[in-house]
Amino acid sequence: MFNYSKVLYIIITFERLYNFIYGSQLNLLQHINTYSNLSIDELKPFYETAKSNNSSIFNKTYTLKTGPPNKHGTY
């Protein structure tokens, strides 16, 4: 019984870590696969949810750059 609880704890810990790393990305991809031709405004709620759930990571302001990069590879 004790070994089972250790294994269960490890499984739950890895599941939380997986969802922390990939959860918002997978939710976004599922939505994009269901609905095509989405605008930035329609996708922004996914970013905002990830930002609110992971505020320590998203403490900067990011902007979406479109178009080709300049000759130095930046926008």
C-alpha positions as CSV (number, residue, x, y, z in Angstrom):
1,M,0.0,0.0,0.0
2,F,2.8,2.4,0.8
3,N,4.6,1.8,-2.5
4,Y,1.3,2.3,-4.4
5,S,0.8,5.7,-2.7
6,K,4.3,6.7,-3.8
7,V,3.6,5.7,-7.4
8,L,0.3,7.5,-7.3
9,Y,1.9,10.7,-6.0
10,I,4.6,10.6,-8.7
11,I,1.9,10.1,-11.4
12,I,-0.1,13.0,-10.1
13,T,2.9,15.2,-9.9
14,F,4.0,14.5,-13.5
15,E,0.4,15.1,-14.7
16,R,0.4,18.5,-13.0
17,L,3.7,19.3,-14.5
18,Y,2.6,18.2,-18.0
19,N,-0.5,20.4,-17.7
20,F,1.5,23.3,-16.5
21,I,3.9,23.1,-19.4
22,Y,1.6,22.0,-22.3
23,G,-1.9,22.6,-21.1
24,S,-2.6,26.0,-22.6
25,Q,-0.9,25.1,-25.8
26,L,-2.9,21.9,-26.2
27,N,-6.2,23.8,-25.5
28,L,-5.3,26.4,-28.1
29,L,-4.4,23.7,-30.7
30,Q,-7.7,21.8,-30.1
31,H,-9.6,25.1,-30.6
32,I,-7.7,25.9,-33.8
33,N,-8.3,22.4,-35.1
34,T,-12.1,22.9,-34.5
35,Y,-12.4,26.4,-35.8
36,S,-10.3,27.7,-38.7
37,N,-9.6,31.3,-39.7
38,L,-9.5,32.7,-36.2
39,S,-8.4,36.3,-35.6
40,I,-5.9,37.4,-32.9
41,D,-8.9,38.7,-30.9
42,E,-10.5,35.3,-30.9
43,L,-7.2,33.6,-29.7
44,K,-6.3,36.2,-27.1
45,P,-8.5,34.6,-24.3
46,F,-6.2,31.5,-24.4
47,Y,-3.2,33.7,-23.9
48,E,-5.0,35.6,-21.1
49,T,-5.9,32.3,-19.3
50,A,-2.4,31.0,-19.5
51,K,-1.1,34.4,-18.3
52,S,-3.4,34.4,-15.3
53,N,-2.7,30.8,-14.4
54,N,1.1,31.3,-14.7
55,S,1.7,34.9,-13.6
56,S,5.2,34.3,-12.5
57,I,6.2,33.4,-16.1
58,F,4.1,36.0,-17.8
59,N,5.4,39.0,-15.9
60,K,6.4,40.8,-19.2
61,T,4.3,42.4,-21.9
62,Y,4.5,40.5,-25.3
63,T,3.3,41.8,-28.6
64,L,2.6,39.8,-31.7
65,K,4.9,40.8,-34.6
66,T,3.7,40.0,-38.1
67,G,5.5,40.2,-41.4
68,P,9.0,39.2,-42.4
69,P,11.9,39.8,-40.1
70,N,14.5,42.4,-41.0
71,K,17.9,41.5,-42.4
72,H,19.2,40.7,-38.9
73,G,16.5,38.2,-38.3
74,T,14.5,40.3,-35.9
75,Y,11.2,42.3,-36.3
